[in-house]
Amino acid sequence: MSDWIEPIAELGYLVAAAFFIVGLKQLGSPRTAVRGNQLGAIGMFLAVVITLVKMNAEEGGIVGVVLIAAGVLIGAGIGVVMAKKVKMTGMPELVALFNGFGGGASALVALSELVGRTPSESSLGAEVFIIAAGLSSVIGWVTLTGSVVAMFKLNGTIKGNVVFGGINLVKGGLLIAAIVLIALLVNTSGQGALLDSGQGLTLLIALGLVSALLGVIFVVPIGGADMPVVISFLNSLSGVAASTTGFVVNNNALIISGALVGAAGLILTGIMCKAMNRPFIDVMLKVYGAARGSDSGEKRTARGYEAEEACLAFDGARSVIFVPGYGMAVSQSQHVVRELAEELERRGTEVRYAIHPVAGRMPGHMNVLLAEANVPYEQLIELDDINPYFSECAVVVVIGANDTINPAAKTDPTGPLGGMPVLDVEKARTVIIVKRSLSPGYAGVDNDLFYEPSTMMLFGDGKAKLTELLAATKDL
C-alpha cells in the first residue's frame, strides 16, 4: 500500500464519522430527521468508497470486483423496492428486519475472517482475534434470528407469548454454551487456519446454531406491549456486532459507526423502558401474566354512535385532544385527522395531540405519521406533559389506540399492562373512540374504557369514520 493512502483513508473515516454523529443528532427531532438520515447515508457512502480504495491499494488489489459490484447492485435494488413498497403500517416490521440484516452481515463477515485467515496473522493476536470474531458471530446471529422472530410477532404470524417452564435457564445455558465454544475455538486455533482441523469447522457450525437458537428463545416469550423495547435493543445489538466486526477486520469506520448505533440503541431502550415503567431485566426475563382484562362474568355492551351524533360533542368545546394509535397507521387517516383539527381550530377550539412513547409498534411511529400530515410540532405533546390536561378537556378523539389508553394498566398491576404509564383519557368529559371493533390491543387486554357512559364508539375504518365526522362537524 502506498504510504499516503493510509493517513488519507483514516482522515476520510474521521469525516464519515462526523457525518454519522451530526446525522444522529439531527434524528432526535422530527424537524431535522430527514436531513439527519441523509447525512448518515452520505457518511456511509463515503466510508464504503474509502474502504474500497484502500483495499484496491493493498497488495493484490480487490479480489472479485465483479462479485462485489453485483452484490452492491442487487442489495441496492432490493433496498429501493422494499423502501418504496412498504406501508407505514409495515415500517416496524421493516425496521426489525433491517436490524437483523445488520447483525447477519456482521456474523457473516466474522465467519469469513475465521474461515479465511490464520489467526496468528491478525494484528490483534490469535487469541484476541478469535474472541472478537466469535463475539461478533454470536451477537450477529442472535440479532438476526431475534429480529426475524420480532418481525413475525409484529405482523401477527407468531401470536401471543411462547413460554415454557425454565425458559430463562435455557437462555442462560445457550449463552454459556456459546462462551464455551469460543473458548474451545481459541484452544484449537494453534498456528493454522481453523478449517485445517475438522474440530474447528464443527465448533464454528455449533457456535452458529447455538447463537441462532439463543436469538429465537430470547424474543419469543416477550409480549407484544414490550416490542418497542425489543426493537430498540436489537438495534443496539446490531451496532455492537458491527463494532466488534470492525476490530476483526481492522476498520475504524466500522468500529465508530457500530459504537454509535449501539449506544443510540441502548439510550432508546432506556427511554422505552422508562415509558413502560419496567426495568430492562424484567422485560427481557420476566414473563408477564396472561391477559385477563376486567372480565367479571357479566356481559357488557359498548354503544356505537354515528358521526352525526358524535360531532355534537364538539359544539362549544374549548379543548380537544387527539390520541393517535396504530389504527391511524392502518387506515392512513392522519391527513383527515389534521383536517378535522383545523376545522375545530377555525371554530376557536384549542387542539392538542397526545403522544405516547410506545404508541404504534416502534418508537416514534405516531410522530412520523403526524409529521407526514404536516401537523405543527408544537401541538405534539408527550405523555407526562399532556396527562394533566385531560381532566380539563371537553372531548378526546382516539384513533385506533388501545393499550396506551387502557385503565387496566392502573387497575390491574399484575396484568400484561400493569404499571405501564398510560394516557388518562378517561378523565375527559367525552371520549370518542374510532375503532373497527372491540378487539383487545396488542397486549391482549380488554379495555374498560369502551364501556364507560362517557365513551362514544365509532365502529369502522378509521379514515372513513373520521371523514364522516369531519363532514358532520362542518355542518354543525
Buried (B, 14 or more C-beta within 10 A) or exposed (E): EEEEBEEBBEEBBEBBBBBBBBBBEBBEEBEBBEBBBEBBEBBBEBBEEBBBBBBEBEEEEBEEEEEEEEEEEEEEEEEEEEEEEBEBBBBBBBBBBBBBBBBBBBBBBBBEBBBEBBBBEBEBEBBBBBBBBBBBBBBBBBBBBBBBBBBBBBBEEBEEBBEEEEBBEBBEBBBEBBBBBBBBBBEBBBEEBBEBBEEBEEBBEBBBBBBBBBBBBBBBBBBBBBBBBBBBBBBBBBBBBBBBBBBBBEBBBBBBBBBBBBBBBBEBBBBBBEBBEBEBEBBBBBBBBEBBBBEEEEEEEBEEBBBBEBBBBBEEBEBBBBBBBBBBBBBBBBBBBBBBBEBBEEBEBBBBBBBBBBBBBBBBBBBBBBBBBEBEEEBBBBBEEBBEBBEEBBBBBBBBBBBBBBBBBBEBEEBBBBBBBBBBBBBBBBBBBBBBEBEBBBBBBBBBBBBBEBBBBBBBBBBBBBBBBBBBBEEE
